[in-house]
Every structure is written in C-alpha cells, then in structure tokens.
Amino acid sequence: MRRLRVLIVDDSVVARRLISDMILSDPALEVAGIAHHGHIALAKIPQVTPDLITLDVDMPEMNGFETLIRLRRQYPHIPVIMLSGLTEEAAKLTLEALALGASDYVSKPTSVGIDAMDQSHVRQELISKIKALCAKKLVANVPADPDAGEAPRLDVVVIGVSTGGPNALSNILPQIPAMFPVPILIVQHMPPLFTRFLAERLAGQCALPVKEAVHGCKLEPGSIWIAPGDYHMVVGKAETGLQLNIHQGPPENSCRPSVDPLFRSAVECFGSHVLGVIMTGMGQDGLQGARCIHDAGGQVIVQDEASSVVWSMPKGVVEEGIADAVVPLDQLAQDICARVDVGRRTADQGQKGELVS
C-alpha cells in the first residue's frame, strides 16, 4: 500500500522537525517535502505531489492565509491541515482559515512555546486526521424521503459534527428560516474559545439567534445552541420547563463535548420527537446516540459522503442501518425543515417534554 505523502509548510525549524518526526513515526505516512513559506510550498507541490499539506499561519514572504487562498485556486482537492494555537487570536485565525477552505486544524499549546507541546497527544491527533482526510471510501447512499412512513411530531433537532463542521454549518444554518418552530442543539468538536467564536460567526449569518450554551439556559423554540469546548451539553428538566446543562463529565469517544450525551438526553426529554443529524467528521462519536434516537422512534439523517470532508461519523450510522436518509449538504437544511414541517402536520402523538413558548 502506498504511503500518504505530506508537505510540511512552516517557517519554524523546530516545528518542522517535530512535525516531520510525528509523521515519520507512522509507517503509513511519509514527508513529501518541507517549505518555510508559501512561495516555496506552491513551487514544490507539482514536484512532490503531496496527498496533504500542513500549513502554519504566521510565515514570512507569503503567510498561511495567502498560501491557502492560492492553494484553493490551484489545487482545490488537496486537504490542508492548519497548525493552530489555543489563544483567542489563534482561534479567530483558525476559523478564518476554515472559512477560506482549510480542511481541518491541529491545536498546539503556544503559551510556553512549541518545545513544551504534548507531543504524544498532538502526534495522535495529527496522524489520525491525515489518514481520515486522505482515506474517503465510497458507500451507496440511502435515498432521502422525509414523507416516508408515519412521522411523529419533531420537537428538537440535535446535530453532531466534527471535521469540516464550521463550513458545513455555515452552509445549512443560514437557510433555516426565522420562524423555525423548534430548537437546534449542536455539538461541534472544538476546544474552548473556538466554539464561542464559531457561535459568534454563525450568529452574523443566521436568521435564528446562535449562542454558545451556558448552564441552566432555558430551551426555547427557534434558537440555536452550540456546546462549549471542553463541556458536554445535555437537555435537562427544570420546574420552568426544559433547559440546557453543561458539565465536564468524562470524555466519550475521546471527545468533550461529545455528541452521544446530547443525543441521549434529547431522547430522555423528548422521546420519539427527536431529529438527529450526523454530519461530516472523523471517528464514531454520535453513533450510539443515533441508535438511541432510532430505537426511541425518532428520525436520524446523515450528510452524504460526496459533500463531507471526512465521511466517518455519518458512515458509521449508515452501516448500522439506522439512517433514515443520506442527504447532500446543499439539501440538508431543506430536508430538516421538511421533516419538522411534516411532523407538525401529523397528529400529535404526545410530547415527552414541554418547551416554554
């Protein structure tokens, strides 16, 4: 089997050495080349034919943003992983890079310098993302049919998404109308700060209010909530109705926030009246939660492979046989709205949870 070839673009000698060592530690990967700024990287691409590029933001002569823009024009299908710190400024820059077409990012501590990074954690994250972004496999799609069967009234939409999520959410959420009748709850795999800036970015694009969840906030129709980084988000019952709770319980599927706790809690509070959506992402977070929704009589749809950056999370749901539909990204908002509308036209079978209007 051919090894995956990675081009490293970073002006730091130390960073280039560390990243090279991480890549070479896996027999399935190899370093295709090294460049210390964007001009050199662009010149090397036709020579070394990389399968993937790692890209730093702050570089001389041609920085990461300029390089990324040129990359997307000349080589639109080569995956790009940004190297990002965990500061507020780094979070903003990373989201901007994702909006410009970066495939994903790998976080690294910056407060005490790159030499102090947790190399084992970064190595595992980097290698797994390289393999996921370079190893999409075709699986037959399940046709979307929101009118199939008896559809219960849907009272909440829960979404799980990871790699490629910020751009995918920016595609579907602005299409949701201002009068959407149920809340939308989202787990996007991101660290602290990143989720807050993502919520702020989406709020400027959407007709519905978009906020990062806080503990005890009231769950109301027509609102979009994003789980904060490093906290699980769950639906809970209170004297005044339903609310969102956040907590730092153990990671699930190596994730916090994790999709599974949100999906399980939605079933506990809403029963069969849940629409679960699994979008682009690596790993299998959300699979067990989707199974809970399916077993309770709710609906589960997934993003299709062609429009996913990584089709691992959706693929797991399809292979389990619990996906009601596999939907292209450009049709996902329409499908969600149609299912909520169909459910609200059918006879009310009784809610398990009451939302405060």
VOTOR-783303 format. One record per residue (C-alpha): residue number from 0; x, y, z; residue in one letter. Coordinates in steps of 0.1 Angstrom, whole numbers, plus 5000, padded with zeros to 4 digits. Example, Ala and Ser with C-alpha at 12.3 -4.5 7.8 and 13.67 -1.06 7.14 Angstrom:
i 0&X 5123&Y 4955&Z 5078&aa a
i 1&X 5137&Y 4989&Z 5071&aa s
***
This chain:
i 0&X 5000&Y 5000&Z 5000&aa m
i 1&X 5013&Y 5034&Z 4990&aa r
i 2&X 5023&Y 5057&Z 5019&aa r
i 3&X 5004&Y 5090&Z 5023&aa l
i 4&X 5027&Y 5119&Z 5013&aa r
i 5&X 5026&Y 5151&Z 5035&aa v
i 6&X 5041&Y 5185&Z 5026&aa l
i 7&X 5050&Y 5205&Z 5057&aa i
i 8&X 5048&Y 5243&Z 5054&aa v
i 9&X 5062&Y 5262&Z 5085&aa d
i 10&X 5088&Y 5288&Z 5090&aa d
i 11&X 5099&Y 5274&Z 5124&aa s
i 12&X 5128&Y 5249&Z 5122&aa v
i 13&X 5117&Y 5234&Z 5155&aa v
i 14&X 5081&Y 5230&Z 5143&aa a
i 15&X 5092&Y 5214&Z 5110&aa r
i 16&X 5114&Y 5189&Z 5128&aa r
i 17&X 5087&Y 5180&Z 5153&aa l
i 18&X 5060&Y 5176&Z 5127&aa i
i 19&X 5084&Y 5155&Z 5105&aa s
i 20&X 5092&Y 5132&Z 5134&aa d
i 21&X 5055&Y 5127&Z 5141&aa m
i 22&X 5047&Y 5119&Z 5105&aa i
i 23&X 5076&Y 5095&Z 5102&aa l
i 24&X 5066&Y 5077&Z 5133&aa s
i 25&X 5037&Y 5061&Z 5114&aa d
i 26&X 5047&Y 5036&Z 5087&aa p
i 27&X 5016&Y 5046&Z 5066&aa a
i 28&X 5029&Y 5082&Z 5062&aa l
i 29&X 5059&Y 5099&Z 5047&aa e
i 30&X 5072&Y 5135&Z 5044&aa v
i 31&X 5069&Y 5145&Z 5008&aa a
i 32&X 5087&Y 5178&Z 5013&aa g
i 33&X 5093&Y 5208&Z 5035&aa i
i 34&X 5088&Y 5245&Z 5028&aa a
i 35&X 5094&Y 5275&Z 5051&aa h
i 36&X 5069&Y 5299&Z 5034&aa h
i 37&X 5041&Y 5298&Z 5008&aa g
i 38&X 5060&Y 5306&Z 4977&aa h
i 39&X 5083&Y 5276&Z 4982&aa i
i 40&X 5053&Y 5254&Z 4990&aa a
i 41&X 5034&Y 5263&Z 4959&aa l
i 42&X 5065&Y 5257&Z 4938&aa a
i 43&X 5071&Y 5223&Z 4954&aa k
i 44&X 5036&Y 5209&Z 4950&aa i
i 45&X 5039&Y 5198&Z 4914&aa p
i 46&X 5073&Y 5183&Z 4922&aa q
i 47&X 5065&Y 5163&Z 4953&aa v
i 48&X 5027&Y 5156&Z 4946&aa t
i 49&X 5016&Y 5156&Z 4983&aa p
i 50&X 4984&Y 5139&Z 4994&aa d
i 51&X 4980&Y 5165&Z 5022&aa l
i 52&X 4996&Y 5198&Z 5034&aa i
i 53&X 5002&Y 5210&Z 5069&aa t
i 54&X 5002&Y 5248&Z 5070&aa l
i 55&X 5013&Y 5274&Z 5096&aa d
i 56&X 4996&Y 5308&Z 5096&aa v
i 57&X 5024&Y 5332&Z 5106&aa d
i 58&X 5052&Y 5329&Z 5079&aa m
i 59&X 5074&Y 5354&Z 5061&aa p
i 60&X 5070&Y 5364&Z 5024&aa e
i 61&X 5037&Y 5346&Z 5019&aa m
i 62&X 5017&Y 5338&Z 5051&aa n
i 63&X 4993&Y 5310&Z 5057&aa g
i 64&X 4962&Y 5328&Z 5046&aa f
i 65&X 4977&Y 5339&Z 5013&aa e
i 66&X 4991&Y 5305&Z 5007&aa t
i 67&X 4957&Y 5289&Z 5015&aa l
i 68&X 4939&Y 5311&Z 4990&aa i
i 69&X 4964&Y 5303&Z 4963&aa r
i 70&X 4962&Y 5266&Z 4972&aa l
i 71&X 4924&Y 5265&Z 4969&aa r
i 72&X 4926&Y 5282&Z 4934&aa r
i 73&X 4953&Y 5259&Z 4920&aa q
i 74&X 4948&Y 5227&Z 4940&aa y
i 75&X 4912&Y 5227&Z 4953&aa p
i 76&X 4912&Y 5190&Z 4962&aa h
i 77&X 4944&Y 5187&Z 4983&aa i
i 78&X 4934&Y 5186&Z 5020&aa p
i 79&X 4951&Y 5212&Z 5042&aa v
i 80&X 4955&Y 5210&Z 5080&aa i
i 81&X 4962&Y 5243&Z 5098&aa m
i 82&X 4985&Y 5243&Z 5128&aa l
i 83&X 4968&Y 5264&Z 5154&aa s
i 84&X 4974&Y 5276&Z 5189&aa g
i 85&X 4948&Y 5278&Z 5217&aa l
i 86&X 4948&Y 5316&Z 5222&aa t
i 87&X 4918&Y 5338&Z 5213&aa e
i 88&X 4937&Y 5352&Z 5184&aa e
i 89&X 4947&Y 5318&Z 5171&aa a
i 90&X 4910&Y 5306&Z 5174&aa a
i 91&X 4898&Y 5335&Z 5153&aa k
i 92&X 4926&Y 5329&Z 5127&aa l
i 93&X 4918&Y 5292&Z 5126&aa t
i 94&X 4881&Y 5298&Z 5119&aa l
i 95&X 4890&Y 5323&Z 5092&aa e
i 96&X 4913&Y 5296&Z 5076&aa a
i 97&X 4885&Y 5271&Z 5077&aa l
i 98&X 4862&Y 5296&Z 5060&aa a
i 99&X 4888&Y 5300&Z 5033&aa l
i 100&X 4889&Y 5263&Z 5026&aa g
i 101&X 4912&Y 5246&Z 5051&aa a
i 102&X 4901&Y 5210&Z 5058&aa s
i 103&X 4909&Y 5209&Z 5095&aa d
i 104&X 4933&Y 5221&Z 5122&aa y
i 105&X 4955&Y 5206&Z 5149&aa v
i 106&X 4958&Y 5225&Z 5181&aa s
i 107&X 4991&Y 5231&Z 5198&aa k
i 108&X 4999&Y 5250&Z 5230&aa p
i 109&X 5016&Y 5283&Z 5225&aa t
i 110&X 5019&Y 5299&Z 5259&aa s
i 111&X 5053&Y 5283&Z 5267&aa v
i 112&X 5064&Y 5276&Z 5232&aa g
i 113&X 5063&Y 5247&Z 5208&aa i
i 114&X 5090&Y 5227&Z 5226&aa d
i 115&X 5066&Y 5222&Z 5255&aa a
i 116&X 5037&Y 5208&Z 5234&aa m
i 117&X 5023&Y 5174&Z 5244&aa d
i 118&X 5039&Y 5156&Z 5216&aa q
i 119&X 5021&Y 5123&Z 5220&aa s
i 120&X 4987&Y 5139&Z 5220&aa h
i 121&X 4995&Y 5162&Z 5190&aa v
i 122&X 5010&Y 5132&Z 5172&aa r
i 123&X 4979&Y 5111&Z 5177&aa q
i 124&X 4956&Y 5139&Z 5166&aa e
i 125&X 4977&Y 5148&Z 5136&aa l
i 126&X 4982&Y 5113&Z 5123&aa i
i 127&X 4945&Y 5104&Z 5127&aa s
i 128&X 4934&Y 5135&Z 5108&aa k
i 129&X 4958&Y 5129&Z 5080&aa i
i 130&X 4946&Y 5094&Z 5075&aa k
i 131&X 4909&Y 5104&Z 5077&aa a
i 132&X 4912&Y 5133&Z 5052&aa l
i 133&X 4931&Y 5111&Z 5028&aa c
i 134&X 4910&Y 5079&Z 5030&aa a
i 135&X 4874&Y 5085&Z 5020&aa k
i 136&X 4857&Y 5054&Z 5007&aa k
i 137&X 4825&Y 5051&Z 4986&aa l
i 138&X 4794&Y 5037&Z 5002&aa v
i 139&X 4760&Y 5036&Z 4985&aa a
i 140&X 4736&Y 5064&Z 4996&aa n
i 141&X 4703&Y 5058&Z 5012&aa v
i 142&X 4676&Y 5079&Z 4994&aa p
i 143&X 4661&Y 5108&Z 5013&aa a
i 144&X 4624&Y 5105&Z 5018&aa d
i 145&X 4610&Y 5128&Z 5046&aa p
i 146&X 4575&Y 5117&Z 5038&aa d
i 147&X 4582&Y 5080&Z 5043&aa a
i 148&X 4562&Y 5062&Z 5070&aa g
i 149&X 4544&Y 5077&Z 5099&aa e
i 150&X 4564&Y 5107&Z 5111&aa a
i 151&X 4560&Y 5118&Z 5147&aa p
i 152&X 4560&Y 5155&Z 5155&aa r
i 153&X 4596&Y 5166&Z 5159&aa l
i 154&X 4602&Y 5190&Z 5188&aa d
i 155&X 4640&Y 5193&Z 5187&aa v
i 156&X 4669&Y 5190&Z 5162&aa v
i 157&X 4702&Y 5177&Z 5175&aa v
i 158&X 4733&Y 5179&Z 5153&aa i
i 159&X 4767&Y 5162&Z 5157&aa g
i 160&X 4796&Y 5173&Z 5135&aa v
i 161&X 4834&Y 5173&Z 5136&aa s
i 162&X 4860&Y 5177&Z 5108&aa t
i 163&X 4847&Y 5201&Z 5082&aa g
i 164&X 4819&Y 5212&Z 5105&aa g
i 165&X 4823&Y 5250&Z 5106&aa p
i 166&X 4819&Y 5254&Z 5069&aa n
i 167&X 4791&Y 5228&Z 5067&aa a
i 168&X 4772&Y 5246&Z 5095&aa l
i 169&X 4778&Y 5279&Z 5077&aa s
i 170&X 4761&Y 5263&Z 5047&aa n
i 171&X 4730&Y 5249&Z 5063&aa i
i 172&X 4721&Y 5271&Z 5093&aa l
i 173&X 4716&Y 5304&Z 5074&aa p
i 174&X 4690&Y 5285&Z 5053&aa q
i 175&X 4669&Y 5278&Z 5084&aa i
i 176&X 4640&Y 5303&Z 5085&aa p
i 177&X 4634&Y 5328&Z 5113&aa a
i 178&X 4601&Y 5312&Z 5122&aa m
i 179&X 4616&Y 5277&Z 5127&aa f
i 180&X 4594&Y 5261&Z 5154&aa p
i 181&X 4619&Y 5240&Z 5174&aa v
i 182&X 4654&Y 5245&Z 5190&aa p
i 183&X 4686&Y 5233&Z 5173&aa i
i 184&X 4713&Y 5219&Z 5195&aa l
i 185&X 4748&Y 5214&Z 5181&aa i
i 186&X 4779&Y 5195&Z 5192&aa v
i 187&X 4809&Y 5206&Z 5171&aa q
i 188&X 4842&Y 5190&Z 5182&aa h
i 189&X 4863&Y 5221&Z 5191&aa m
i 190&X 4882&Y 5233&Z 5221&aa p
i 191&X 4873&Y 5262&Z 5243&aa p
i 192&X 4873&Y 5297&Z 5227&aa l
i 193&X 4868&Y 5281&Z 5193&aa f
i 194&X 4832&Y 5273&Z 5200&aa t
i 195&X 4824&Y 5308&Z 5212&aa r
i 196&X 4839&Y 5324&Z 5181&aa f
i 197&X 4821&Y 5299&Z 5159&aa l
i 198&X 4788&Y 5308&Z 5176&aa a
i 199&X 4795&Y 5345&Z 5170&aa e
i 200&X 4804&Y 5339&Z 5134&aa r
i 201&X 4772&Y 5319&Z 5127&aa l
i 202&X 4751&Y 5344&Z 5146&aa a
i 203&X 4761&Y 5370&Z 5120&aa g
i 204&X 4749&Y 5347&Z 5092&aa q
i 205&X 4717&Y 5332&Z 5105&aa c
i 206&X 4681&Y 5344&Z 5108&aa a
i 207&X 4679&Y 5325&Z 5142&aa l
i 208&X 4699&Y 5335&Z 5172&aa p
i 209&X 4730&Y 5314&Z 5177&aa v
i 210&X 4747&Y 5312&Z 5211&aa k
i 211&X 4773&Y 5291&Z 5230&aa e
i 212&X 4753&Y 5272&Z 5257&aa a
i 213&X 4756&Y 5282&Z 5293&aa v
i 214&X 4745&Y 5261&Z 5322&aa h
i 215&X 4708&Y 5264&Z 5330&aa g
i 216&X 4697&Y 5284&Z 5299&aa c
i 217&X 4661&Y 5279&Z 5290&aa k
i 218&X 4654&Y 5258&Z 5259&aa l
i 219&X 4631&Y 5277&Z 5236&aa e
i 220&X 4619&Y 5272&Z 5200&aa p
i 221&X 4636&Y 5290&Z 5173&aa g
i 222&X 4671&Y 5291&Z 5189&aa s
i 223&X 4704&Y 5275&Z 5180&aa i
i 224&X 4728&Y 5265&Z 5208&aa w
i 225&X 4764&Y 5252&Z 5204&aa i
i 226&X 4781&Y 5231&Z 5231&aa a
i 227&X 4811&Y 5250&Z 5246&aa p
i 228&X 4845&Y 5235&Z 5242&aa g
i 229&X 4856&Y 5210&Z 5269&aa d
i 230&X 4820&Y 5207&Z 5282&aa y
i 231&X 4793&Y 5181&Z 5274&aa h
i 232&X 4759&Y 5197&Z 5267&aa m
i 233&X 4727&Y 5179&Z 5277&aa v
i 234&X 4690&Y 5186&Z 5279&aa v
i 235&X 4675&Y 5186&Z 5314&aa g
i 236&X 4642&Y 5192&Z 5331&aa k
i 237&X 4635&Y 5221&Z 5354&aa a
i 238&X 4605&Y 5235&Z 5372&aa e
i 239&X 4600&Y 5261&Z 5344&aa t
i 240&X 4604&Y 5236&Z 5315&aa g
i 241&X 4634&Y 5223&Z 5297&aa l
i 242&X 4669&Y 5237&Z 5299&aa q
i 243&X 4704&Y 5231&Z 5287&aa l
i 244&X 4730&Y 5219&Z 5312&aa n
i 245&X 4767&Y 5217&Z 5307&aa i
i 246&X 4792&Y 5196&Z 5326&aa h
i 247&X 4827&Y 5182&Z 5325&aa q
i 248&X 4820&Y 5145&Z 5329&aa g
i 249&X 4844&Y 5121&Z 5314&aa p
i 250&X 4851&Y 5123&Z 5277&aa p
i 251&X 4831&Y 5100&Z 5255&aa e
i 252&X 4846&Y 5086&Z 5223&aa n
i 253&X 4877&Y 5106&Z 5233&aa s
i 254&X 4856&Y 5138&Z 5229&aa c
i 255&X 4843&Y 5166&Z 5252&aa r
i 256&X 4819&Y 5178&Z 5241&aa p
i 257&X 4806&Y 5146&Z 5228&aa s
i 258&X 4776&Y 5140&Z 5205&aa v
i 259&X 4763&Y 5109&Z 5224&aa d
i 260&X 4754&Y 5126&Z 5257&aa p
i 261&X 4734&Y 5153&Z 5239&aa l
i 262&X 4715&Y 5127&Z 5218&aa f
i 263&X 4708&Y 5105&Z 5248&aa r
i 264&X 4695&Y 5134&Z 5268&aa s
i 265&X 4673&Y 5146&Z 5240&aa a
i 266&X 4656&Y 5112&Z 5239&aa v
i 267&X 4652&Y 5112&Z 5277&aa e
i 268&X 4633&Y 5145&Z 5275&aa c
i 269&X 4616&Y 5143&Z 5240&aa f
i 270&X 4611&Y 5106&Z 5234&aa g
i 271&X 4604&Y 5099&Z 5198&aa s
i 272&X 4601&Y 5135&Z 5189&aa h
i 273&X 4638&Y 5140&Z 5181&aa v
i 274&X 4655&Y 5146&Z 5147&aa l
i 275&X 4692&Y 5136&Z 5149&aa g
i 276&X 4716&Y 5148&Z 5123&aa v
i 277&X 4751&Y 5134&Z 5119&aa i
i 278&X 4774&Y 5155&Z 5096&aa m
i 279&X 4810&Y 5154&Z 5084&aa t
i 280&X 4835&Y 5142&Z 5109&aa g
i 281&X 4861&Y 5115&Z 5118&aa m
i 282&X 4856&Y 5088&Z 5143&aa g
i 283&X 4822&Y 5074&Z 5155&aa q
i 284&X 4810&Y 5099&Z 5181&aa d
i 285&X 4772&Y 5101&Z 5178&aa g
i 286&X 4767&Y 5065&Z 5167&aa l
i 287&X 4754&Y 5053&Z 5200&aa q
i 288&X 4733&Y 5084&Z 5204&aa g
i 289&X 4718&Y 5080&Z 5170&aa a
i 290&X 4710&Y 5044&Z 5179&aa r
i 291&X 4691&Y 5058&Z 5210&aa c
i 292&X 4671&Y 5081&Z 5187&aa i
i 293&X 4663&Y 5054&Z 5163&aa h
i 294&X 4653&Y 5029&Z 5190&aa d
i 295&X 4630&Y 5055&Z 5205&aa a
i 296&X 4612&Y 5060&Z 5172&aa g
i 297&X 4628&Y 5093&Z 5163&aa g
i 298&X 4645&Y 5101&Z 5130&aa q
i 299&X 4682&Y 5101&Z 5120&aa v
i 300&X 4696&Y 5116&Z 5089&aa i
i 301&X 4733&Y 5120&Z 5078&aa v
i 302&X 4753&Y 5141&Z 5054&aa q
i 303&X 4764&Y 5122&Z 5023&aa d
i 304&X 4799&Y 5112&Z 5015&aa e
i 305&X 4804&Y 5134&Z 4984&aa a
i 306&X 4798&Y 5166&Z 5004&aa s
i 307&X 4816&Y 5155&Z 5036&aa s
i 308&X 4853&Y 5164&Z 5043&aa v
i 309&X 4855&Y 5131&Z 5062&aa v
i 310&X 4827&Y 5105&Z 5060&aa w
i 311&X 4834&Y 5085&Z 5091&aa s
i 312&X 4808&Y 5097&Z 5116&aa m
i 313&X 4779&Y 5095&Z 5090&aa p
i 314&X 4793&Y 5063&Z 5075&aa k
i 315&X 4790&Y 5045&Z 5109&aa g
i 316&X 4753&Y 5054&Z 5112&aa v
i 317&X 4747&Y 5042&Z 5076&aa v
i 318&X 4765&Y 5009&Z 5082&aa e
i 319&X 4744&Y 5003&Z 5114&aa e
i 320&X 4713&Y 5006&Z 5093&aa g
i 321&X 4698&Y 5033&Z 5114&aa i
i 322&X 4699&Y 5062&Z 5089&aa a
i 323&X 4665&Y 5074&Z 5076&aa d
i 324&X 4683&Y 5093&Z 5048&aa a
i 325&X 4717&Y 5103&Z 5035&aa v
i 326&X 4714&Y 5138&Z 5022&aa v
i 327&X 4738&Y 5161&Z 5003&aa p
i 328&X 4750&Y 5192&Z 5022&aa l
i 329&X 4732&Y 5216&Z 4998&aa d
i 330&X 4699&Y 5198&Z 5005&aa q
i 331&X 4703&Y 5192&Z 5043&aa l
i 332&X 4686&Y 5224&Z 5055&aa a
i 333&X 4657&Y 5218&Z 5032&aa q
i 334&X 4654&Y 5182&Z 5044&aa d
i 335&X 4655&Y 5193&Z 5081&aa i
i 336&X 4628&Y 5219&Z 5075&aa c
i 337&X 4606&Y 5194&Z 5056&aa a
i 338&X 4608&Y 5168&Z 5083&aa r
i 339&X 4599&Y 5192&Z 5110&aa v
i 340&X 4571&Y 5205&Z 5089&aa d
i 341&X 4558&Y 5170&Z 5081&aa v
i 342&X 4559&Y 5161&Z 5117&aa g
i 343&X 4539&Y 5191&Z 5127&aa r
i 344&X 4512&Y 5183&Z 5101&aa r
i 345&X 4507&Y 5148&Z 5115&aa t
i 346&X 4485&Y 5140&Z 5145&aa a
i 347&X 4503&Y 5150&Z 5177&aa d
i 348&X 4512&Y 5117&Z 5195&aa q
i 349&X 4520&Y 5135&Z 5227&aa g
i 350&X 4552&Y 5152&Z 5237&aa q
i 351&X 4576&Y 5138&Z 5263&aa k
i 352&X 4588&Y 5173&Z 5271&aa g
i 353&X 4572&Y 5207&Z 5270&aa e
i 354&X 4590&Y 5237&Z 5257&aa l
i 355&X 4583&Y 5272&Z 5271&aa v
i 356&X 4569&Y 5294&Z 5242&aa s
***
